[in-house]
């Protein structure tokens, strides 16, 4: 059998129980509305506030755009499958996989760019305007989107070569690499190696770089004599550390294992965190814990 015989997939989702579905729909609808409106608001506030035209907020705008891409790729189809049609065409599944993997890779790389920005701001404050000038920021953002695009192109291209003949039932709530590999009737070793390599480079590698940068930041902050200075330095990094820990831990857990060890219920819950919960929390964390953003929000609404 070849892959042209599979014209659509059945997304298993979470549950066929009507009562549970009636609870899941408003929950995911609320997450989508919070993620979409919150991240759009972040973009509007930063773009319309000249005081926020700094490298940190430039990367925050990129993060908001990535979160909008991620949630808009996953949640509308999930909401539709909860209420009505659980099927997705073969092409639609590939498109969903492509854009989700693109957004996930971009988010992982953006966290490193944001950590580098905080490292330079705190450890090299006198050289900050030189090391993080607009040209450098644009190059970093371009690298984030380009590298993540190359990653999703390779992994999606490798998936296109696989025949699907075991089943067309995706034991997940969206098209993701691990559950799709379980449906293939051809060897998936190359796909698993490439997915693992991408995870090691984009997730484990970037997470290690971020942790190393924060070790340097903490060491630099501890040398500050003023208690107010220490609090101010830590406050600029605490939001980033919180988001990074939440996101990286779940992504590494999902992609560091072979597809044969994919667990139905446990991995669905983990995936909800980095596809729905994290993009919804990001604008709340970065706005509610940031005095500059709150001040810009007040000016915008006044």
SELUM-857164 format. One line per field, with one value per atom (N, C-alpha, C): residue number from 1; atom name; z, x, y. Coordinates in steps of 0.05 Angstrom, whole numbers. Last residue first. Example, Ala and Ser with C-alpha at 12.3 -4.5 7.8 and 13.67 -1.06 7.14 Angstrom:
<recs>
seq	2,2,2,1,1,1
atom	N,CA,C,N,CA,C
Z	142,143,157,156,156,156
X	257,273,258,264,246,264
Y	-45,-21,1,-114,-90,-66
</recs>
This chain:
<recs>
seq	302,302,302,301,301,301,300,300,300,299,299,299,298,298,298,297,297,297,296,296,296,295,295,295,294,294,294,293,293,293,292,292,292,291,291,291,290,290,290,289,289,289,288,288,288,287,287,287,286,286,286,285,285,285,284,284,284,283,283,283,282,282,282,281,281,281,280,280,280,279,279,279,278,278,278,277,277,277,276,276,276,275,275,275,274,274,274,273,273,273,272,272,272,271,271,271,270,270,270,269,269,269,268,268,268,267,267,267,266,266,266,265,265,265,264,264,264,263,263,263,262,262,262,261,261,261,260,260,260,259,259,259,258,258,258,257,257,257,256,256,256,255,255,255,254,254,254,253,253,253,252,252,252,251,251,251,250,250,250,249,249,249,248,248,248,247,247,247,246,246,246,245,245,245,244,244,244,243,243,243,242,242,242,241,241,241,240,240,240,239,239,239,238,238,238,237,237,237,236,236,236,235,235,235,234,234,234,233,233,233,232,232,232,231,231,231,230,230,230,229,229,229,228,228,228,227,227,227,226,226,226,225,225,225,224,224,224,223,223,223,222,222,222,221,221,221,220,220,220,219,219,219,218,218,218,217,217,217,216,216,216,215,215,215,214,214,214,213,213,213,212,212,212,211,211,211,210,210,210,209,209,209,208,208,208,207,207,207,206,206,206,205,205,205,204,204,204,203,203,203,202,202,202,201,201,201,200,200,200,199,199,199,198,198,198,197,197,197,196,196,196,195,195,195,194,194,194,193,193,193,192,192,192,191,191,191,190,190,190,189,189,189,188,188,188,187,187,187,186,186,186,185,185,185,184,184,184,183,183,183,182,182,182,181,181,181,180,180,180,179,179,179,178,178,178,177,177,177,176,176,176,175,175,175,174,174,174,173,173,173,172,172,172,171,171,171,170,170,170,169,169,169,168,168,168,167,167,167,166,166,166,165,165,165,164,164,164,163,163,163,162,162,162,161,161,161,160,160,160,159,159,159,158,158,158,157,157,157,156,156,156,155,155,155,154,154,154,153,153,153,152,152,152,151,151,151,150,150,150,149,149,149,148,148,148,147,147,147,146,146,146,145,145,145,144,144,144,143,143,143,142,142,142,141,141,141,140,140,140,139,139,139,138,138,138,137,137,137,136,136,136,135,135,135,134,134,134,133,133,133,132,132,132,131,131,131,130,130,130,129,129,129,128,128,128,127,127,127,126,126,126,125,125,125,124,124,124,123,123,123,122,122,122,121,121,121,120,120,120,119,119,119,118,118,118,117,117,117,116,116,116,115,115,115,114,114,114,113,113,113,112,112,112,111,111,111,110,110,110,109,109,109,108,108,108,107,107,107,106,106,106,105,105,105,104,104,104,103,103,103,102,102,102,101,101,101,100,100,100,99,99,99,98,98,98,97,97,97,96,96,96,95,95,95,94,94,94,93,93,93,92,92,92,91,91,91,90,90,90,89,89,89,88,88,88,87,87,87,86,86,86,85,85,85,84,84,84,83,83,83,82,82,82,81,81,81,80,80,80,79,79,79,78,78,78,77,77,77,76,76,76,75,75,75,74,74,74,73,73,73,72,72,72,71,71,71,70,70,70,69,69,69,68,68,68,67,67,67,66,66,66,65,65,65,64,64,64,63,63,63,62,62,62,61,61,61,60,60,60,59,59,59,58,58,58,57,57,57,56,56,56,55,55,55,54,54,54,53,53,53,52,52,52,51,51,51,50,50,50,49,49,49,48,48,48,47,47,47,46,46,46,45,45,45,44,44,44,43,43,43,42,42,42,41,41,41,40,40,40,39,39,39,38,38,38,37,37,37,36,36,36,35,35,35,34,34,34,33,33,33,32,32,32,31,31,31,30,30,30,29,29,29,28,28,28,27,27,27,26,26,26,25,25,25,24,24,24,23,23,23,22,22,22,21,21,21,20,20,20,19,19,19,18,18,18,17,17,17,16,16,16,15,15,15,14,14,14,13,13,13,12,12,12,11,11,11,10,10,10,9,9,9,8,8,8,7,7,7,6,6,6,5,5,5,4,4,4,3,3,3,2,2,2,1,1,1
atom	N,CA,C,N,CA,C,N,CA,C,N,CA,C,N,CA,C,N,CA,C,N,CA,C,N,CA,C,N,CA,C,N,CA,C,N,CA,C,N,CA,C,N,CA,C,N,CA,C,N,CA,C,N,CA,C,N,CA,C,N,CA,C,N,CA,C,N,CA,C,N,CA,C,N,CA,C,N,CA,C,N,CA,C,N,CA,C,N,CA,C,N,CA,C,N,CA,C,N,CA,C,N,CA,C,N,CA,C,N,CA,C,N,CA,C,N,CA,C,N,CA,C,N,CA,C,N,CA,C,N,CA,C,N,CA,C,N,CA,C,N,CA,C,N,CA,C,N,CA,C,N,CA,C,N,CA,C,N,CA,C,N,CA,C,N,CA,C,N,CA,C,N,CA,C,N,CA,C,N,CA,C,N,CA,C,N,CA,C,N,CA,C,N,CA,C,N,CA,C,N,CA,C,N,CA,C,N,CA,C,N,CA,C,N,CA,C,N,CA,C,N,CA,C,N,CA,C,N,CA,C,N,CA,C,N,CA,C,N,CA,C,N,CA,C,N,CA,C,N,CA,C,N,CA,C,N,CA,C,N,CA,C,N,CA,C,N,CA,C,N,CA,C,N,CA,C,N,CA,C,N,CA,C,N,CA,C,N,CA,C,N,CA,C,N,CA,C,N,CA,C,N,CA,C,N,CA,C,N,CA,C,N,CA,C,N,CA,C,N,CA,C,N,CA,C,N,CA,C,N,CA,C,N,CA,C,N,CA,C,N,CA,C,N,CA,C,N,CA,C,N,CA,C,N,CA,C,N,CA,C,N,CA,C,N,CA,C,N,CA,C,N,CA,C,N,CA,C,N,CA,C,N,CA,C,N,CA,C,N,CA,C,N,CA,C,N,CA,C,N,CA,C,N,CA,C,N,CA,C,N,CA,C,N,CA,C,N,CA,C,N,CA,C,N,CA,C,N,CA,C,N,CA,C,N,CA,C,N,CA,C,N,CA,C,N,CA,C,N,CA,C,N,CA,C,N,CA,C,N,CA,C,N,CA,C,N,CA,C,N,CA,C,N,CA,C,N,CA,C,N,CA,C,N,CA,C,N,CA,C,N,CA,C,N,CA,C,N,CA,C,N,CA,C,N,CA,C,N,CA,C,N,CA,C,N,CA,C,N,CA,C,N,CA,C,N,CA,C,N,CA,C,N,CA,C,N,CA,C,N,CA,C,N,CA,C,N,CA,C,N,CA,C,N,CA,C,N,CA,C,N,CA,C,N,CA,C,N,CA,C,N,CA,C,N,CA,C,N,CA,C,N,CA,C,N,CA,C,N,CA,C,N,CA,C,N,CA,C,N,CA,C,N,CA,C,N,CA,C,N,CA,C,N,CA,C,N,CA,C,N,CA,C,N,CA,C,N,CA,C,N,CA,C,N,CA,C,N,CA,C,N,CA,C,N,CA,C,N,CA,C,N,CA,C,N,CA,C,N,CA,C,N,CA,C,N,CA,C,N,CA,C,N,CA,C,N,CA,C,N,CA,C,N,CA,C,N,CA,C,N,CA,C,N,CA,C,N,CA,C,N,CA,C,N,CA,C,N,CA,C,N,CA,C,N,CA,C,N,CA,C,N,CA,C,N,CA,C,N,CA,C,N,CA,C,N,CA,C,N,CA,C,N,CA,C,N,CA,C,N,CA,C,N,CA,C,N,CA,C,N,CA,C,N,CA,C,N,CA,C,N,CA,C,N,CA,C,N,CA,C,N,CA,C,N,CA,C,N,CA,C,N,CA,C,N,CA,C,N,CA,C,N,CA,C,N,CA,C,N,CA,C,N,CA,C,N,CA,C,N,CA,C,N,CA,C,N,CA,C,N,CA,C,N,CA,C,N,CA,C,N,CA,C,N,CA,C,N,CA,C,N,CA,C,N,CA,C,N,CA,C,N,CA,C,N,CA,C,N,CA,C,N,CA,C,N,CA,C,N,CA,C,N,CA,C,N,CA,C,N,CA,C,N,CA,C,N,CA,C,N,CA,C,N,CA,C,N,CA,C,N,CA,C,N,CA,C,N,CA,C,N,CA,C,N,CA,C,N,CA,C,N,CA,C,N,CA,C,N,CA,C,N,CA,C,N,CA,C,N,CA,C,N,CA,C,N,CA,C,N,CA,C,N,CA,C,N,CA,C,N,CA,C,N,CA,C,N,CA,C,N,CA,C,N,CA,C,N,CA,C,N,CA,C,N,CA,C,N,CA,C,N,CA,C,N,CA,C,N,CA,C,N,CA,C,N,CA,C,N,CA,C,N,CA,C,N,CA,C,N,CA,C,N,CA,C,N,CA,C,N,CA,C,N,CA,C,N,CA,C,N,CA,C,N,CA,C
Z	555,564,540,532,537,547,527,504,509,579,560,536,600,611,592,569,567,578,588,560,555,640,636,607,630,643,639,607,590,603,651,626,609,690,695,669,685,672,675,698,714,704,661,689,707,613,617,647,615,607,612,632,648,641,591,618,636,545,547,576,564,557,558,570,594,587,519,533,557,505,490,503,549,548,530,533,559,558,479,487,512,469,446,454,517,499,474,544,557,537,510,516,528,514,490,494,563,561,537,549,570,568,511,503,523,540,521,511,570,584,565,532,549,561,499,490,508,492,510,503,453,455,472,443,471,475,388,400,429,377,374,386,429,403,402,462,462,434,459,465,464,453,429,434,504,482,460,538,546,522,510,512,520,518,491,492,574,561,532,585,599,584,555,547,560,581,553,547,634,627,600,629,644,636,600,589,603,636,611,599,679,683,657,654,666,670,640,619,630,690,671,650,711,724,705,688,679,690,712,683,672,766,756,726,773,774,762,769,750,749,813,786,765,856,850,822,851,849,842,861,835,830,913,893,865,938,939,918,911,918,917,892,921,929,849,852,882,847,852,855,833,861,868,778,796,825,759,756,775,772,783,781,741,771,784,690,699,729,688,686,696,692,712,712,645,671,694,607,607,633,620,623,624,606,634,639,551,567,596,535,530,548,548,562,559,513,542,557,464,471,501,470,465,473,477,498,495,429,456,477,382,387,416,388,381,390,405,420,414,367,395,411,320,322,352,334,329,332,336,360,357,283,304,330,259,253,274,281,285,280,263,291,297,207,218,248,206,197,208,224,239,231,206,212,227,155,177,181,143,133,157,159,155,143,208,183,183,256,235,210,286,295,274,263,258,266,286,258,251,340,334,304,330,343,337,300,289,304,298,308,300,289,274,283,349,325,312,391,384,361,379,389,383,345,374,388,285,299,328,243,268,282,199,195,220,199,208,200,167,191,199,125,119,143,96,119,112,76,70,96,76,90,80,54,40,53,89,64,49,129,135,109,105,111,117,103,78,83,157,142,116,169,183,168,133,133,145,148,120,119,201,195,166,194,211,203,163,152,168,200,175,162,240,247,221,210,220,227,200,178,187,249,231,209,271,286,266,234,238,252,241,215,218,293,287,260,285,303,297,249,241,259,282,258,248,322,329,305,291,304,311,277,256,268,327,311,289,374,358,340,417,410,395,422,417,409,431,408,401,476,453,428,513,505,479,537,509,497,589,575,545,607,603,587,607,592,586,641,644,629,626,654,658,570,585,613,557,549,565,580,588,581,552,581,591,500,504,534,510,502,507,520,542,536,470,492,516,441,433,456,467,468,461,452,481,484,398,408,437,394,387,397,410,424,419,371,399,415,324,327,356,334,331,335,336,359,358,284,307,332,254,249,274,274,278,274,255,284,290,200,214,244,190,181,197,212,223,215,177,206,219,129,132,162,139,134,138,146,168,164,95,118,142,65,60,83,87,88,84,126,101,104,184,172,147,226,204,195,262,272,250,262,245,257,319,295,283,367,362,339,365,389,384,316,319,344,325,305,309,362,370,350,329,353,362,292,283,306,327,312,302,351,366,349,313,328,337,288,273,287,327,304,286,362,371,347,328,340,347,314,293,304,365,348,326,379,394,379,341,341,356,358,332,329,409,407,379,394,409,408,368,353,367,413,390,373,441,453,431,411,412,424,422,394,393,476,467,437,476,492,482,443,435,450,441,450,442,442,418,425,482,482,458,471,494,496,430,423,447,421,443,437,382,385,407,388,363,366,439,435,410,431,452,446,390,386,406,415,390,386,458,463,438,431,447,453,409,391,406,457,440,420,476,492,475,434,442,457,432,408,416,485,471,447,497,513,499,457,458,474,471,445,445,522,518,492,509,526,523,479,466,482,516,495,480,550,561,539,516,528,539,503,483,495,550,535,516,565,583,568,524,530,550,528,505,510,573,575,551,553,576,578,511,506,528,503,522,517,474,459,477,483,493,475,453,482,491,388,407,436,339,362,383,275,299,323,220,241,266,156,182,201,85,109,134,47,38,62,33,56,48,-16,-8,17,-20,-35,-27,5,21,7,-13,-12,0,0,0,0
X	-127,-137,-140,-106,-135,-146,-52,-67,-97,-37,-36,-53,-41,-58,-59,-2,-30,-49,44,36,7,43,41,33,50,26,22,101,78,52,131,131,107,123,113,112,105,122,110,71,95,114,30,23,48,58,45,40,81,98,85,36,61,78,0,-7,18,26,19,12,33,55,48,-13,-1,20,-25,-45,-33,20,14,-7,13,36,31,-36,-33,-10,-28,-51,-46,19,3,-19,42,58,43,-2,13,28,-20,-38,-22,21,19,1,8,33,32,-39,-39,-15,-20,-40,-40,13,26,6,-24,-4,7,-55,-67,-47,-13,-37,-46,56,34,10,108,88,64,148,142,121,155,144,136,182,153,140,232,223,193,238,234,227,240,265,263,190,206,232,166,151,169,205,192,178,215,236,224,165,174,196,163,143,152,208,205,185,200,221,217,156,155,176,169,143,145,219,217,191,203,222,220,169,159,177,206,181,170,246,253,228,216,228,235,203,182,193,254,237,215,282,288,268,269,269,273,276,249,248,332,318,290,340,353,338,310,304,315,336,308,300,387,384,355,374,386,383,357,338,348,405,383,362,469,442,421,512,510,482,520,507,503,535,557,546,490,499,522,489,470,479,528,532,513,506,533,537,460,458,484,483,467,465,508,524,509,462,483,501,437,426,444,468,467,456,458,485,485,404,412,440,409,394,402,439,450,436,402,429,441,361,356,382,386,379,373,394,416,410,341,362,385,317,306,328,349,331,321,382,393,375,347,373,384,307,301,326,335,323,317,347,369,358,296,312,335,281,265,281,320,319,303,307,334,334,255,260,287,265,247,252,296,307,291,259,283,295,212,212,238,193,211,213,121,149,167,71,78,106,54,68,73,33,14,28,74,63,44,81,101,91,39,37,58,55,32,30,104,104,80,86,104,102,16,43,60,-45,-25,3,-84,-75,-54,-97,-117,-108,-86,-78,-100,-79,-85,-75,-108,-87,-95,-124,-133,-109,-113,-113,-123,-65,-90,-89,-25,-34,-62,-10,-28,-37,25,8,-13,93,66,50,133,124,96,147,156,146,130,115,123,168,142,127,208,213,187,182,190,195,179,154,160,234,217,191,249,262,244,214,215,227,227,200,199,280,275,248,272,288,283,243,231,246,282,258,243,317,326,302,284,296,304,269,248,259,321,301,281,344,356,336,312,312,324,326,298,297,380,373,345,375,389,382,348,335,348,387,361,347,428,432,406,401,410,415,392,369,378,441,430,408,468,440,427,519,516,487,508,524,519,477,467,483,512,486,476,557,560,533,543,555,557,524,505,517,534,549,533,498,527,544,448,455,486,444,434,445,464,480,471,423,451,468,378,380,408,393,387,389,396,420,417,342,361,387,321,313,332,345,351,343,322,351,358,269,276,306,272,267,274,277,300,296,226,250,274,194,192,216,211,215,213,192,221,228,136,150,180,126,121,136,139,152,150,103,131,147,55,60,89,62,61,65,65,86,86,17,43,65,-20,-21,6,-4,-2,-2,-17,11,15,-72,-56,-27,-88,-93,-76,-74,-61,-64,-111,-82,-66,-163,-152,-122,-193,-176,-163,-250,-232,-216,-288,-262,-242,-339,-323,-295,-361,-372,-353,-338,-366,-378,-285,-300,-330,-268,-270,-285,-269,-287,-290,-228,-255,-276,-185,-192,-221,-183,-190,-198,-169,-194,-202,-117,-142,-168,-72,-82,-111,-62,-57,-71,-69,-87,-84,-27,-54,-74,18,15,-14,10,12,7,10,-14,-14,63,41,15,91,94,71,75,68,70,99,70,60,153,142,111,157,161,150,149,130,132,195,169,147,235,233,206,222,222,220,230,202,200,287,271,242,303,307,290,249,276,279,202,217,246,173,177,192,165,182,189,128,156,175,76,89,119,54,44,57,80,83,75,61,90,94,5,16,45,1,-9,3,25,36,27,-10,18,31,-58,-56,-26,-46,-51,-48,-42,-18,-21,-95,-72,-48,-126,-130,-106,-104,-106,-108,-107,-81,-82,-161,-141,-115,-184,-190,-170,-162,-156,-161,-183,-154,-146,-238,-227,-197,-238,-246,-236,-223,-205,-212,-270,-243,-223,-314,-310,-282,-299,-303,-300,-298,-273,-276,-351,-333,-307,-372,-385,-368,-342,-338,-350,-364,-336,-331,-414,-412,-384,-403,-415,-412,-343,-365,-377,-299,-324,-348,-240,-260,-285,-197,-195,-215,-175,-182,-180,-169,-183,-192,-178,-166,-181,-168,-188,-173,-146,-141,-164,-150,-157,-149,-129,-138,-146,-85,-95,-103,-65,-89,-101,-17,-39,-66,21,8,-15,9,25,8,17,0,18
Y	1092,1118,1137,1048,1047,1074,1064,1056,1057,1073,1096,1089,1021,1043,1067,996,988,1009,1021,1025,1017,1001,1030,1036,947,956,986,948,939,948,965,981,974,925,952,969,860,880,908,821,822,844,824,829,832,813,839,844,762,784,812,731,732,757,740,747,750,721,750,758,665,683,712,635,647,668,617,633,648,586,610,628,546,565,589,520,533,554,500,516,532,472,481,501,457,473,482,431,452,469,391,414,437,354,370,394,330,345,364,304,325,342,268,288,311,235,254,275,205,222,243,177,197,216,147,161,183,150,143,160,124,145,135,89,94,116,91,66,70,138,137,113,152,141,139,217,188,178,271,258,228,295,289,274,303,291,281,326,301,287,374,354,327,400,393,371,406,390,381,438,412,394,485,466,439,511,503,481,521,508,496,547,522,507,594,575,547,621,611,590,631,617,605,662,636,619,708,691,663,728,720,701,740,720,710,782,755,734,829,829,801,817,820,819,819,793,795,874,856,829,893,902,883,868,862,870,893,864,856,946,938,909,943,952,943,930,911,918,943,954,932,915,920,929,860,887,892,809,828,857,782,780,799,792,805,804,757,786,801,708,715,745,710,709,717,711,733,734,661,685,709,630,627,651,645,654,649,621,650,660,567,578,609,564,560,571,573,592,589,528,555,576,488,489,517,500,502,503,490,518,521,434,452,481,414,409,429,440,440,437,439,461,463,392,418,441,352,356,384,356,361,366,343,369,376,290,309,338,268,268,288,274,287,289,241,270,285,192,203,233,184,186,199,181,202,206,135,160,184,96,101,128,75,104,112,30,37,67,31,30,37,41,12,9,90,82,52,105,95,85,126,100,88,176,155,127,204,197,175,211,194,186,245,218,201,294,273,247,309,314,290,334,319,327,329,343,326,297,316,335,225,251,271,179,178,203,176,191,192,126,138,150,96,125,139,42,54,83,20,6,16,52,30,14,101,97,75,111,101,96,170,146,137,218,194,169,257,254,228,258,245,240,287,259,244,337,323,294,349,345,330,355,334,329,397,371,349,438,429,401,447,436,426,467,444,431,513,491,465,543,536,513,551,535,527,583,557,539,628,612,584,649,640,622,660,644,632,694,668,649,739,725,697,752,744,729,765,744,734,809,785,761,845,835,810,853,842,831,877,851,838,925,906,879,951,941,921,925,946,935,898,892,916,918,890,882,973,965,936,976,989,981,948,937,949,962,955,945,970,993,987,920,942,965,862,881,906,835,830,850,855,855,852,854,877,878,804,827,852,772,768,793,789,794,791,769,798,805,715,729,759,705,700,715,715,732,729,674,701,720,630,634,663,637,638,642,629,656,658,574,591,620,558,548,566,583,590,582,557,586,594,505,510,539,516,505,510,535,552,542,488,514,532,452,447,472,476,472,469,475,501,499,419,437,463,398,389,409,424,429,421,400,429,436,347,354,384,351,341,349,368,385,377,323,348,367,286,281,306,319,308,303,296,316,304,284,277,301,297,290,283,345,327,322,368,356,336,387,391,374,371,366,367,391,362,354,446,434,405,450,458,446,433,418,424,475,447,430,518,518,490,498,500,502,497,473,476,545,520,497,582,583,558,570,565,565,584,558,552,638,618,590,661,664,642,650,638,640,681,652,639,732,723,693,733,735,725,732,710,710,781,757,733,814,815,790,800,794,795,823,793,784,876,867,836,879,879,872,876,857,856,921,893,873,970,961,931,1006,997,991,1026,997,987,1079,1072,1043,1079,1083,1076,1037,1051,1055,1006,1033,1050,957,972,1001,942,947,963,938,955,962,900,927,946,854,865,894,847,851,864,836,860,867,787,810,836,758,762,784,761,770,776,739,767,778,686,703,733,667,667,687,674,687,689,641,670,685,591,603,633,583,584,598,582,603,606,535,560,584,497,503,529,502,505,512,492,519,523,436,457,485,405,411,434,399,414,422,371,396,413,325,342,370,302,312,331,288,306,319,252,278,298,217,222,250,210,209,213,250,232,233,274,267,247,253,273,263,225,212,232,242,252,242,205,209,217,228,217,222,214,229,214,182,208,226,135,149,177,122,108,120,146,159,146,115,136,150,46,71,93,-24,0,25
</recs>
